[in-house]
Amino acid sequence: MGFHVVAIDDDSALLDTFRRLLIRVLPRAVVHTETNPILGMRYVRERPEVQAVLLDVRMPLLNGQSAAAWVRYHRPEVALVAWTADEQAIPFLGEIGCPVFSKRDDPRRLVAHLQQLEALRGSHAPPTPEHEPVLRAMAQQVALLIDPEVVMVRREVL
């Protein structure tokens, strides 16, 4: 069985390049890419075989921090990795067990991290319990975007 990675970034050219690189260095990997973060989150929700998610921190429609919170709350077994062109680190992501890599860094660092995750079959450190209320609140906000049935129910209630 392959190592299932989902990479979500609004830059399609970068995603295509990264997908080819991952397939070359992780030949057993199954790599799914998505430029729409909402569709990417739906893919993660619907595919129990997903073992790792790579997220861009800055995306339209849904930022990587909120997407990471949703994954960590609903799929805590999935390893998270964030990447960004923004030079400022996002402390919250590190606190919930989501390392952040710069897109300006040597991509081999990120690939090496994903190789370690593959070797560990996606194992990672879980977030600490004090983050649970924040993760839950952020996950509920994301659910309004990725779960159409939740949105419909809310409209009927309102």
C-alpha positions in Angstrom: 0.0 0.0 0.0 1.3 3.5 -0.9 1.9 6.5 1.2 -1.1 8.8 0.5 -0.2 12.5 0.4 -2.6 15.3 -0.4 -0.9 18.6 -1.4 -3.1 21.7 -1.4 -1.9 25.0 -2.9 -3.5 27.6 -5.1 -0.4 27.7 -7.3 -1.0 24.9 -9.9 2.5 25.1 -11.5 4.1 24.7 -8.2 1.8 21.8 -7.3 2.6 20.0 -10.6 6.3 20.4 -10.0 6.1 19.2 -6.4 3.9 16.2 -7.4 6.5 15.1 -10.0 9.3 15.5 -7.4 7.4 13.5 -4.7 6.6 10.7 -7.1 10.3 10.5 -8.1 11.6 10.5 -4.5 8.7 8.5 -2.9 8.0 6.0 -5.6 5.4 4.2 -3.5 3.5 7.4 -2.8 0.1 8.2 -4.0 0.0 12.0 -4.5 -3.2 13.9 -4.9 -3.0 17.6 -5.6 -5.7 20.2 -5.3 -5.7 24.0 -6.1 -9.0 24.6 -4.4 -8.6 24.2 -0.6 -12.3 23.5 -0.1 -12.1 20.6 -2.5 -8.9 19.5 -1.0 -10.5 19.3 2.5 -13.4 17.4 1.0 -10.9 14.9 -0.5 -9.3 14.5 2.9 -12.6 14.0 4.6 -13.8 11.4 2.1 -10.6 9.3 1.8 -9.6 7.4 5.0 -6.4 6.3 3.3 -4.9 9.8 3.4 -1.9 9.8 5.7 -0.4 13.2 5.2 -1.6 16.7 4.1 0.7 19.4 2.8 -1.0 22.8 3.0 -0.1 26.2 1.7 -0.5 28.7 4.5 -1.9 31.6 2.4 -4.7 30.6 0.0 -7.9 32.2 -1.2 -11.2 30.8 0.2 -9.6 28.9 3.1 -6.3 29.7 4.8 -3.9 26.9 5.7 -4.2 27.6 9.4 -7.9 27.0 9.4 -7.5 23.9 7.1 -4.9 22.5 9.4 -7.2 23.0 12.4 -9.9 21.1 10.6 -7.6 18.2 9.7 -6.2 18.0 13.2 -9.7 18.0 14.8 -11.4 15.6 12.4 -8.5 13.5 11.2 -5.9 13.6 14.1 -4.2 10.5 12.7 -3.2 12.5 9.5 0.3 14.1 9.5 0.2 17.8 8.7 2.9 19.8 6.9 2.6 23.5 6.0 4.6 25.5 3.5 4.5 29.2 2.7 6.2 32.0 0.8 5.5 34.2 3.7 8.6 34.7 5.8 6.7 35.0 9.1 6.3 31.7 11.0 2.9 30.7 12.1 3.4 29.7 15.7 -0.1 28.1 16.0 0.7 25.5 13.3 3.8 24.4 15.1 1.9 24.1 18.4 -0.6 21.7 16.8 2.1 19.5 15.4 2.3 21.0 11.9 5.8 22.0 10.9 6.1 25.0 8.6 8.5 25.0 5.7 9.4 28.1 3.6 8.8 27.8 -0.2 12.1 29.8 -0.5 14.1 27.1 1.3 15.7 24.2 -0.4 12.8 21.8 -1.3 15.0 18.9 -0.2 14.3 19.8 3.4 10.5 19.4 2.9 11.0 16.2 0.8 13.2 14.8 3.6 10.5 15.5 6.1 7.9 13.7 4.0 10.3 10.8 3.5 10.5 10.5 7.3 6.7 10.6 7.5 6.5 7.9 4.9 8.9 5.7 6.9 6.8 6.3 10.0 3.6 5.6 8.0 2.4 9.2 8.8 3.0 9.0 12.6 3.3 12.4 14.3 3.0 14.1 17.7 -0.6 14.9 18.5 -1.6 18.4 19.6 -1.8 19.2 23.3 -5.2 19.1 25.0 -5.3 22.8 25.6 -5.6 23.4 21.8 -8.8 21.3 21.6 -11.3 24.2 22.1 -9.5 26.3 19.4 -9.3 23.4 17.0 -13.0 22.7 17.5 -14.0 26.3 16.9 -11.9 26.6 13.8 -13.0 23.2 12.5 -16.7 24.3 12.8 -16.0 27.4 10.7 -14.3 25.3 8.0 -17.1 22.8 8.1 -19.4 25.6 6.9 -17.3 25.7 3.7 -16.6 22.1 3.0 -19.8 20.4 4.2 -22.7 21.7 2.0 -25.2 19.7 4.1 -24.1 21.7 7.2 -24.7 25.0 5.4 -28.1 23.9 4.2 -29.2 22.9 7.8 -28.0 26.3 9.1 -30.0 28.1 6.5 -33.1 26.2 7.4 -32.6 27.0 11.1 -32.0 30.7 10.4 
